[in-house]
Amino acid sequence: ILGSENINKLTDGDVYILLRYAEDRKEMAKLIIQYKNKLTDGHVRDVLKYATDKQEMAEKLGSENISKLTDDDVRDLLYYAADKQEMARILNHYHNNKTPEIQQFINQHLSQEPL
């Protein structure tokens, strides 16, 4: 039903809804990454936010896509992440366009002791 033509028509809101309510979020995220020609920062944020295996999705997205994340996207991901250290490690590794402020914010989460 989705197919590459329909996936390419998805807006940020559509991607959010699909990922948030999908029974198999991992499979939905893979389809979006595979068939969406141009991922926006919102798509990337939502894939990482709702992924059950964040490291695997980060590998599939790659640095080029993760580097699209804005400072607000990074803050959002770290704020809502169940494992803030894992998310901080992923962002630190894959995001190549971090501002000094956001790097400092990531570093704070890297240095926190797990609960």
NORWOJO-V724648 format. One line per field, one symbol per residue. ss: DSSP state (H for helix, E for strand, - for the rest). burial: I if it has 16 or more other ideal C-beta (glycine too) atoms within 10 Angstrom, else O. A space follows every 50 residues. Layout:
BEGIN
ss: ???
burial: ???
END
This chain:
BEGIN
ss: --HHHHH----HHHHHHHHHH---HHHHHHHHHHH-----HHHHHHHHHH ---HHHHHHHHHHHHH----HHHHHHHHHH---HHHHHHHHHHH-----H HHHHHHHHHH-----
burial: OOOOOOIOOIOOOOIIOIIOOOOOIOOIIIIIIOOIOOIOIIIIIIIIII IOOIOOIIOIIOOOIIIIIOOOIIOIIIOOIOOIIOIIIIIOOIIOOIOO OIOOIIOOIOOOOOO
END
